[in-house]
Amino acid sequence: MHRITGKPGGDSLIEMSPSDSFIDDINGYHQHASSSTGSFQQGQSSIDKQQQSKDSVFFRDGVRRIDFVLSYVDDKDGERKQERRKVYEANLEKVGLELETEHKSESEDGKTYFVKIHTPWEVLATYADVLKIKVPFKANDIPDNSEMPMNWLSTPFRLPEHIMHPEADYFTAPFNKSKSDFFLIGDKETFFPPSTRNRIVYYILSRCSYYRDECADKDKKGIKRLLNNGTYTAAFPLHDCRYWARSRDANCESERYNLYRYWASFLCFFKEQPLNLVRKYYGEKIGIYFAWLGFYTEMLFFAAIVGTICFVYGFLTYDDNEWSKEICSEEIGGNIVMCPLCDKKCSYWKLNTTCNSSWQSHLFDNVGTVFFAIFMGIWVTLFLEFWKRRQARLEYDWDLVDFEEEQQQLQLRPEYETKCSNRKLNRITQEMEWVLQRTATDLMGKLFLCWATVVLWISLIIACIIGVIAYRLAVYAAFASIMKDSPTNNLEVVGPYITPQLATSVTASCINFVIIMILNLMYERVAVWITDMEIPKTHLEYENKLTVKMFLFQFVNYYSSCFYVAFFKGKFVGYPGEYAYMFGSRSKLRNEECDPGGCLIELTTQLVIVMTGKQVWGNIQEALVPWLMNWWGSRKARSHPESLYSRWEQDHDLQGFGQLGLFHEYLEMVIQFGFITLFVASFPLAPLMALINNIIEVRVDAWKLTTQFRRPVAAKAHSIGAWQEILNGMAVLSVVTNAFIVSFTSDMIPRLVYMYAYQPDGQMNMKGYINNSLSVFNISEFLPANRPEDDENPSWFNSSITTCRYRDYRYPPGHERQYSHTMQFWHILAAKLAFIIIMEHVVFLVKFFVAWMIPDVPSEVRARVKRERYLVQEYLHNYEVEKLKIQLSQNSHDECTCTPMIYPSLTRHEVLSECL
């Protein structure tokens, strides 16, 4: 029997030596000689808490490591839960796990029981064989030629060697229990790292039943269901020590402390990440995320430099901005009377009132914008291609080569297995496997319901965006009426910059951001529910389905407002006398116009508010909320000495990482990736903002994972999954969106057409551009519904003013084709379309050439993979030959000397998996 209970009054306790009472900081139980104090003492009534440190990762014997912990509260009316726990824990012991229970009187709150689980070697070896876990069989003999020239320059950014490479480099092969002597097994207790051990335990916990009649109800199994129905309150592996202090127990690795000191500390923001240590402690899935995030941040550095140069170029050419000078000039802009921007409540206005916004627009709308848009199209390709190479190197270093083919089918979701009722022959393995029987009607019905729900929520987003647009149209008239006498000029510093357009844009952007956050919280639960309803077969399939659903929603949620400003605002406004309305003329919601300075500055405002707001809110939500919850939850226990605040209680008081923990991190970064690629032509400083955020993000994520969350169950992943294809799709889309932004949102093309074809003096300058870009309308032709009310007109307006100007290329009144588009309009349109075609073809050609030039897998990695496969075959052959020689030498004996079957637990596991 492997169970030990810590209930007072029991007779299975370890007697501690009196000297131990003076040691509070020792992280772990002391190992005592078995001949003296290491035996179980009969008649010992209880544990004296002051005589041992409970901040330990070992059982009471100080030898067996705690691989997993289950916690529960014994409810008054919890007889059914108690029966489930009794059967479940008995079944765990049948599989071979060893359990030790801490009585509630030993816990800090006096209510919680803790069941500690240890996995002996036999169980580890059996399931390592089942899960095809790769283990070392020979030291790596390929020399490392990765030294870079002038490598000393990177010295300030490096970490100590024992942190960067906590394990020696070996050739590995899938573990085979029947050939255990083939592998380099030294100490069986430390051969499998804690991350592998907790992964194996969780595999067992997810498939063990909690009912006696094991074949009666297949659905009654798995730790997830027991957590959902309240039988257990938590299930988690232990951190190996306190994060702020190294363990003094020689058997404890103190990897959490090393991670906190060298990785989670904000003082290390300029240092490289200890990815191998992250992978060893948390598993490959979390390791691959931080590898991708770190690489993405490194590549952002180059984009941020070029973007900053483009912004500085706009700033340095500030005084050469001829069209802004004309707008601000009293002789030109001060004498141009513009038509009202809304019906009745908007008055006539002079062009020079948009002086400030015109200067601001030049910072982002200049020749550098075109160059930066093209550069970012190429940068995206370089980022994705070099990431493939980095990922291929990690796949080899972390033993993930052929992971999908060899191991993915072994990662069936327990929720899928419980629904299986039939067996089917697998054509590849030629083995019978459980399959989920689904009728065509049932499958189509669920798919229709799932995607109908997604479409419904996306429609809800679009409806909200339309509501925000209607707000913009309705409120603009109110702001224009309020600000007609320039009351904001009384405000210091910012007063002169506040215009009706800016006030409308900022308030609408803030409202849109709040709507985005609310819809996100609501949709997340819906996405998980409809994905669960589909019953995906594997964990990878589940994550991919959820990723697609969540990203489609988030894409529309975050980017729809930017798409509206970039491609719709100011494009369908009509002209004075024939204005276009959002819901028809009866709605009185006239479509918005762009400033004479262009719509690009408003797109920049929208992008800055949504992008910055999301990043700030995300960091607050990720770091501050878990910290506050942990601080509140452990307020009582903090008053206890460390020796009494047990390791399992400390971790129990932390937040659970959750099934979607890593998913949210990816989603946050991919949404950011969209902001800096899809709309980067409007805001060259977006990569710089993303770079600053990501430098903080890496350390915030590391800090919260190391200090604020329980240790997640280790999981394998050989890539970033469906996010790779999403990034590829966004990279292609970004070329199109930036080409359209430069053509239709910025004024770059109209200016170039004017300078090269319509400049009256034939000179290569922009003099006269503003007058050329504004058409003329006769005020007397205004319809009563469009004409401003008499009390809305400014004091300078009088009857001598007979015309107003508006932004378009149309013939003036009195012309035979009055108010129809001029030939210049069609020339500009042709130039815009030509620019889009040329830019797309040039960027796509360079993208495909770069992708073709850069191989996905480095030649060095390809050679190492081939070398390892060759050695596996060679060593296995030699091993079998040696075994055969030994057997032949013993053939003189009559009894069979074949290799015995040593899978006692494997057969039991198969019954467990098939029946339960």
N, C-alpha and C positions, 0 to 999 in steps of 0.2 A: 504494500500500500504506500502511495507516494504523498499522502496528504498529511499536513501538520496544521494544527489549529492553535492560534494564539489566544484563545479564550482563557480568561483567568480561571484558575482551578484545574487546569489541565495538567498533564504529567509529561508533556513533550517539549519542555523548554530548555534553552541553553543557559547554563550557569555562567555568568560573567565574572571575571576576576575583580576584586575591589579596586584595583588601580585604574580600571576603565572609567570610573565615575569622574575622574579629573579631566577627562579628554572629551571636549565637546565638538571640536572642529574636525576630528578625524572622520573622513567621509567613507564610512563602511564599518561593518562588523569586523572584529578582530578574529583572526584564525588562531585557534588554540590547539595545543597538542592533544591528540585524541586520547592519550593515556591519562590526562589530568582533567582539563576543563572542557574538552570538546565533546563529551558524551551527554546524553539526555539524562537529566536528574529526576529520579522518582520523588514524589512528594513536594516538589517545588510548586507553590500555590499561584504565584503571579510573577510578572516581570517588573522589576523595579526600573522605572523609566530613567532614573538618574544614573543607572549603572551601565548604559551603553548608548552609543550614537545610533540613531535610527536613520540618519541620512546615508543610506546604503543602497547599493544595487545588487546585493546578495541576499540569499536566504539567511535564516538565523545561524546556520552552520558556517557562514562565512565563505563557503566554497561554491555552492550552486548559484549561478547568476540569474537574476530576475529578467526574463525576456519579455514579459507582458504583465499587465495588471488589469484586473477587472474590479470595479467598485459597485456597491449596491447599498441601499438603505432598506432595512427590514421593516416594511409597513405593517401596521396593525391588522389590516385586512388583506395582507398579501400572501395568503396561503397558496394560491395558484402560482404566484411568482416564486415562492419558496420551493415548490415542487419542481418548477422548471429549472431553477438553479441547481437543485440536487441532482436531477437527471442529467443536465448538461455537463456539470462538473464530473459526474461519474463517467460519462462518455468521453470526456477529455482524458481522464485517467486511463480508460481502456485503450485509447490511441497511443498512450505512452507518455503524456505530459505529466509533470510533477507539480502539485499545487500546495500552497501554504497560505493559510488564511489569517489575517489580522482581525481580531475581534473589535467590535465597535467601541469598547471601553478604551482601546488603545489609540483610537483616532482623536483628532483635535476637537471635532464637533460632538463626539460621543454617540454618533448615529450611523456612521459609515463603516461598512465592512470592506476590506481590501483582500482580493484573492490574487496572490502572486503566482506566476507561472514560470516554470523552468523547463527547458527542452533538453533532454539527455542526448548523448551522441547518437544512439541508435535511431531516434526519431529524426534528428537533423540529417543524418546520412541518408535515411530513407526518402525524405522529402526533397533533399537536394538532388537526388537521383530523379525523382518525379518531376521536379521543376527545371531540370537540366541546367542547374547552376554551374557556371564555369569556375574552376579552381585551378591553381598552378600545378604544373607537373615538371617544369624545367625553367631555369633562369634564362632570361632573355639574353641572347648572345649577339644580337645585331647592334653595332655601335651607334650611338646617338650623334648624328651629324647636324643637329638643328641649331648649332651655334651660329649666331648672326655676327657680321662684321661690326666692330665698334660696340660690342655688347656691353661694355662698361658704362655706356650712357644710360642704360636701363637700371643700373644698380639702385638708385634711390627709390625705384618703384617695386623692387623685389621684396619678397618675404623670405624668412629663413627656410633652408632646404628641407628640414624635417616637417615644416608646415605645408610646403608646396607639394612634397612627395612623401606622404606618410607611409607608403608601402613600396617595397622593392618591385622591380619590373620583372614579370614572369610571362612565359608562354602558358596559356590556359587551355583547358578542354572541359567539356561537360562532365560533371561528376558521375561516376558509376560506382555504386556501393560494392558490387561484386569484385571490383578492381581497385579497392581503396589503397592498396599498397603501391599502385601506379603513381599516385599523386604525392606531392611534398607535404605530408601531414606531420607536423611536429607535435604541438600540443593540441589535443582534440578539443579542449575547452576554448581555445582562442583561434582555432583554424577557421571557423566561420565568424566573420565580424558581427557585432550586435545588429547592424542593419539587416543582414541576411537572416539572422536568427529571428528577429521580430517579423520579418516578411513570411517566414515559414510558419510561425505560430499563427499569424493572422490568416494564412491560407487554411489552416486546420480549424480555427475558430469560425471561419465563414461557412464551413461545411459540416459542422458537427450538429447533431440533432439535440432537441431538448424534450423529446417525448420517448416514453419507454417502448411503445410499439413502433419501432423505427420505420417500418415500411407502410404504416397505416396512413401517414400524412406527410408527404415529401416536403410540403410547404413549411413545416414546423422545424426549421433548422437555421443556423447562422446567427452570428453575434449581432448583425445589423437588426434583425427582427427583435432580438432580445433587448436591444437598446431602444428601439422604437416603442415597444410595449411597456417599457419601464422596469423590466426584470433586472437589468443592470443600468446604472447611471452613467458609466463611462468605461471605455476600454482603450488602453494606450500602452505603448512601450515607454520605458523610463529614459529620461536624460541621465547621462553618466555622472554628473556632478552639478554643483551649483555653478552658475555661469560666471560669477565674480571671483571664485576662488578655486584653485587647483586642488584636486583630491590628493590626500596624503596616503591613500591606499595604493600600494604598488600594483595591485591587480586591476585598478581602474584607470582607463586611458586619459581621462580629463579632456576629451576632444571638444566637449561643449565649451570649456574654458578657453581653449585655443581658438575656437571659432569666434568667440566673443571678443577676444583680445586682438586677433589679427584680421578679422573679417567684419564683424558687426560694429566695431568702433568707428565713429565718425572721423576720428583723427587719421584713419587709414583710407580716406576717400581717394587718395592718389595712388594707393598701392594696388597691385594685382590681386585677384581673388584666389584663395586656396581651393580651387575647384575639386582637386582630388580628395581633399579632406571633407569638403561638402558632400561629395558623392559617397565617401566612405561612411559618413555619419547619417546622412538623410536619404541616401539612395540615388540611383541614376536619374530618376524623373525630376527631382528637385535640382539636381546638379546640372542637368541639361538646360533647365530654365535659366539658372544664373549664368551659365556659359553663354547662352543666347543674349541675355540682357547685357552682360558685360561687353560682348562683341558689338552689339547694336550701339552701345554708348561710345565705344572706341571709334566706330565709323561715323557717328554723329559729330565727332570732333572736327573731321575734315569738312563736312557740310556746314558746320557752324562757322568755321573760318571763312569759307567762300561767301556765305550769306552775310556775315559781318562786313566783309570787304565791299559787297554790293550795296549794303546800307550806307557805309561810309562814303562810297562813291556818290550816292544820292545826296548825302549831306554836303560833300565838298562841291558839288555842282549846283548847290542851292541858288547861288547868285546868277547862274547862267540860265535859269528857268524863265524864258522869255514870256511864255503864256501866263505864268503867275504874275509877272510884272504888269502885264496888260490888265489882268483882272483887278489887281490892287491899285492900279493907276487911277487918279481922279479924272484924268482926261479921257481915258478909255472905259475902264470898268465903272467909274463914277457916273458916266453919261449913258450907260446902257441900262434901259429899263426892262426887267424881265417879267414875263407873264406869271400870273399867280400859280402856285403849286397845288392848290386845292380849290374847291368850289366855295364861293360866298365868304368863308372865314379867312381866306388867305388874300393878302393884298399884293399889289405890284411891289417890286423890290429891285434894288440896284445890284448889279453884278459884283461890285466890290465888297459886298457884305460876306462873300464866300472867300475872301482873301486868305484867311488862316487855313481853311480846309484845303485850299489849292496848294499852299506851300507844304502842308503835311502830306498831301497826296504825292508830291514829287519825290519824297523820301523813298517811296516804294514803287512808284510808277515812272521808271526811267529805263534807259537802255540796259542797265545792269540786270533788270528784271528778266529780260529775254534770255540773257546769258545764263542767269541762275536757274531759270526753268529748264533749259537744255542740260545744264550741269546736273541737276537733281535727277533727271531722267536716266542719265548715265550712272550717277551715284547709286541709285536704287539697284541697278543691275550688278554693280560691283559688290554691293553689300550682300545681296542674295547669293551670288556665286562664291564669294569668299566664305560666307557662312557654311555653304555646303562642304567646302574643304575643311573648315574647322570642325564641322559636325562629323565628317568622315574620320578625322583624327581621333575625336573623342570616342566614336564607336569602337575603334580598335583599342584605344587605351583602356576603355571601361568594359571591354569584353561584350560588346553589343553587336558585333558582326554576326549576321544571320539570326539576330534575335527574333525578328518578326516571323521568319519561316519556322524556326525551331521551337519557339516558346509561346507564341501568341495564342495558339489554340489551348495551351495549358492554363490560360488566364481567363477561362470562362467565368462569367458573372454568376454568383450563387443564385441570384434572382432568376436567371435564365434556366439554370439547372433544375430548380424546383418546379418549373413549369413544363419540363420535358416529360413526355409520356411514351415516346416511341424510340426505337433504335434504327440506325441506318448505317450502311457500310460506307466508310470513308474511302473513296477511290484512290487516295494518295497513300494512306497508311494501311489500307486493307484491314482496318479494324472497325468493329461495331462501336458507334458512338451515339449518345443521346441527342435527339433533335426535337425541336418544338414543332408540333403538328399544327399548322395553320391553314384554314380554308381560304380560298381566294376572296371570298366575300368578307371574311373577318379581316384579312390583311388590307384590302382596299378600304374598308370602312375605317380602320384605325389610321391609315395614311391620310385619308381624306379629312378626318377629324383633326389630326395633328397639324396638317398644313393649312387647313381652314382656320384654325386657331391662330397660327402665325400670321396669316394674311389679315385676319381681323385686327390683331394688335398693331400691325404695320399701318393698316387703314386708320386706326385710332391715332397713331402718331401724325399721319398726314392731316387728319382732321384738326389736331392740336396746332400744327404748323399753320394751317389755313386760318385758324382762330388768331394766332399771333400776327399774321399778315393783316387780317382785318383790324386788329388792334393798332397796328402801325398806321393804317390808312385813316382810321377814325381819330387817333390821338394826335396825328400830325397837325390837323386843322386846329385843334385846341392849343397845342404848343405855339403854332404860328400866330394865333390870335393873342395869346398871352405875351409873347416876346416881340410883338410888333413895335413897341416903344423901347426895345432893348433894356428891359429891367435888369437883366443878368450882368450888364456892364458894370454895375455897382459892386459886383463880387470881385475881390482881389485875385490876381493871378489867372484864375480859370474863367472869369466872367466873359471876356471877349471871345473865348473859344466856344462858348455854349450857343449852339444854333438849334432851331427846331429840328433840323435833320439829325444832328448829333444826339439831342435829347431823346428823340424817337428811337433812334438806332440803339442807344445804350439801354434804355428801359426795356425795349422789346427783346434785346439779347439776354438781359437778366431774367425776364419772365420765361423766355425759352429755356434757359439753363435750369431753372427750377422745375419746369415741366419735364425736362430730360431726366433729372434725378428721381422724380416721383415715379415716372413710367418705368425706369430701370428697376426700382425696388419691386414694383408690382409684377413686371413681366418675368423676372428671374424665377419665381416660384412656378409660374405657368409653364415656362420652358422645361424645367425639371420634371414637372408632372407629365407633360405630353411625351417627353423622352422616356420616362419610366414606363409609360403605357405601351410604347413600341417594343419593349423587352429586347434590347440589343443583346447579341450573343457574348461579345467580349468587352472588356473594359475599354479597349481602344475604340471599338465601334460605338460604344456609349458616348465617349468623350467627343468623337467626331460628329455624331448626330447632334449632340447638345451644342457643340461649337458652331455648327452651321446655323442652327436656329437662333442662338443668342447673337451671333454676329450680324445676321440679316436685320434683326431688330435694332441692334445698336448702330448699325450703319445708317439706317434711315433716321434713327432718333438723333444722332449727333450731327450728321452731315446735311440733313435736309434744309436747315435754315441757311447754311453756307451756300448750298446749291441754289437756293432761291435768290440770295443777294447777288451771286456770281452770274447767273444765267437767265434770270427772269426779271429782276427789278430793273425798271427803266427801259425794257426792251419792247413792251407792248402798251405804251401810254397814249398812242394816237397823237393828236396835235390840237391846239386851241380851236374850239368849235366842233371838234370831232374826237373828244376824249374817250378812252376805253375805260370801262368800269369792271370791277372784279366780279360782281354778280348781276351785271346788267345795269342800265342807267337808273333803274328804280332804287337800287341799293344805295346810291349816292356815295359809294366807296370807290373813289377814283384811283386808278393804278398809280403807284409811286413813280416819281421821276428821279433821275440821278442828278447830283450837283453838276454844275459846269466843270468842276474839277474831276468828275468821273465817279463811278460807283466803287472803285477799287479801295478807297480809304474806308468805305463802310464795310466792305468784305473783311478788311484788315481788323476793324473794330470787332466785328462778329467773331472772327477767328480768335482774337486775343482773349475776349471774354469767356468764350466756351472752353477753349483749350486751357487757359490759366485757371479758370474756375474749377474745371474737372481735376487738374493736377493738385491744386491746393486742397480741394475737398477729399480727393482720394488719399492723400498723405495723412490728413486728419483722421479719416475713417480707418485707415490701416494701422496707424500707430497710436493715436491718442485714445480711441475707443477701447481697444484691448487692454491698454495700460490702466485706464480708469476701472474697467471691469475687474481686472486682476487685483488692483489695489483695494477695491471695495470687498471682493470676495475673500481676501486673505488678511483682512484687517485684524482679526482676532489672533490668528496664528503667528503674526509677526512679533507678538510679545513673548513668544516661547523661545527658549534656547534652541540653537540649531540641532542639538543632540536629540531633542524631543519632536522636532518638526520633520517627520520622516520624508524620505525621498519620494515615496509614492503620494504622500499628502501634498507635498510641494507641487508636484506635477499635476495632481488632481485639481488644484486651485487655479491652474492656468487655463487659457482658452483652448478649445479643440480646433485644430487646423481646418477640419471640415473637408467634405468631399469635393467642394468647388473652390478650395483655397487657391490652388495653383491656377485654376481656370480664370479666376478674376484677375490674377496678375498678368497673364498673357493678354486677356481682353483689354486691360488698361493700356498696355504698351502697344498693341496693334491699333487701337483707336488713335493713340498719339501718333503712330506711324502714318495713319491716314491724314491727320492734320498737317504733318510736315511734308507730305508728298502730293496730296490731291490739290491743296490750295497754296502751295509754297510760293507761287509766283506773286501772290498778293502780300506776302509777309516774309521777306528773306531772313528775319531774325527768329523765325519759328524753330529752326534746328538748334539755335543757341539756347532758346528757352527749354527745348526738349533735353538738350545736353545737361544743363544745370539741374533740371528736374531728375534726370536719370542718375546723375552722380549721387544725388540725395536718395533716390529710390532704391538703388542697390543696397545702401547701408541701412535704410529704413526696413526694407524687406528682410535683410540679414538680422537686424536687431530684433525685430518682432518675432522672427522664426526661432531665434536663439533664446530669447528672454521671456516672451509673452505667450508662446504657444507650447502646448504639449508636443512631444516628439512625434512627428507623423510616421505612419507605417511606411517603411521603405518600399518603393515600387520602381520597376524598370521601365525605361522608355528609350528608344534608340534615336528619336528625333523629336521635333516640336509638334509633330502630328499634323492635323488639318490646318494649323496656323500657317504652315509653309505654303500651301496652295492659296490661302487667303492673301498672304503677302505677295505672292506672284501675281494674283489677279489685281491687287491694288497697285502694283508697280506698273502694269500695263494701263490701267485706268488713269493713273496719275499723268501719264504723257498726254492723254486726250484732254483731261480737265485743264491742265496748265496751258496747253495750246489754245483752248477756247477762252481761258481767262485773259491771256495776253491779247487775243484777237478781239473779243467781244466785251470784256469787262474793263480792261485798261484802254487808254487813249493812244497807245503806242502806234498802232497802224494808221489811224486818221492823221496823226501828226506827220508820220513819214510820207504818206500820200500827199499831204499839203506841201511839205517841204520840197519834194521831188517833182511835183506835177502842177501845183496850184499857187505857188508863191508868186505874187504879182511882179516882183522885181527880178525874178529869176535867180535870186541868191539862195544859198543853202542855210537859211535861218528860219525862225518861227515867227517873225514879225507879221502881224495881221492875222494870226491863226484864230484867235478868239472871235474876231468879227466874222471870219469865214465860217466858223463852226456853228454860228447861231443864225437861225432863220427868223423872218419877220412876220408878224401877224397884226392885222388891223383890229384895233380895240373895238371899233364899232360893230364888228361882226361877232362879238361874244354873245352867246345865248344867255338869256336871263338866268338860267340855272347855273352858269359858269361864272357870271360876272360878280366881282367882289361887292360886298355891301358897302354903302357909302361911308359908314363910320369906321370901316376897316382900312381904308386907304391912308397912306402916310401923308404928312403935311406937305411934303414937296410935290405931291402928285396934283396936276392941274389939267385943265381942258386942252392946253397946248400939246400935251403928249397924246399922240394919235396911234402909235404903234408900240408893241412890246416884242421882246425877243424870246425865243425858246430853243432848246437844244435839239437840233435836227438839221437835215440837209433837204430843204424844200424851197420851191419857187416862191417869191414874194407875192403879196396881193397886187392885182393888176396885170400880172403875167398871164399869158394865154393858158398856161398850165399851173395856175396858182395853187399852192399847197400840195402839189404832187412832188414826188422825189426828184431831185436834180440828178444829173449825170454823175456828179461827184459822189453821191450816195452809192451808186452802183459800182463805181470804181473802187471805193473803199470796201464795199462788201466783197468784191472779187479779190481784192488784196488780202482781206481777212481769211477767206476760204483758201487762197493760195498759201498763205502763211501756215495755216493749220496742216494742210497736206504736206508741205515741205518739212515743217518741224517734226511731224509724226514720223515721216519716212526716214529722216536723218537720224532721229533718236532711236527708232526701232532698229534701223540698220546697224547703228553702233552697238545697241544692246545685244542683238543677236550675234554680232561679231565677237564682242567681249565674252559672251556666254560660251561661244564655240572655242575661243582661245584658252579659257581657263577650265581645266579638267575638274570634275566634281571631287575626285579622290586623288590626293597627292601621290606621286610615284613611290615615295618612301613608304607610305602607308600600304599601298598595294603590294609592295615587296614584302612587308612584314606579315601581311595576311597570308600570302602564299607560303612564306617560310613557316608560319605557325601551322597551317594545314598539312604541310609536308611533314613537319616534326610529329604532329599528332599521329599520322598514319605510320610513320617509321617507328616511333616509340611503342605504339600499340602492337605493331607487328612483332617487335623484339620482345615485348612483354608476354605476348601469347606464346611465342616460341619457347621462352624460358619456362613458362608454366607447363607447356607440353613436355619439355624435357624432364621436368620434375615428376610429372605423372607417369611417363614411360619408365623412369628409373624405379618407380614403385609398382610396376605391373606384375612383379613377382608375387605380390600379395593377392590373395583371392578377393578381398573386399573392394568395392568400388571406391576409387579415389577422385571421382569427378568433383569439380568445384561445387560445394554445397549451395543450396538456395538460402540466401540470407535476406529474404524479404518478408519477415514475419509481419511487419507493420504495413508493408505495401499492400498485401492481400486484404488486410483489414481496411485500409484506406479505400480500396476499390469498392468494397462492399458499402462502405460509408458513403462514397460518392454516388454510387448507383442507386442505392436503396433510399437514402435519406434526402 
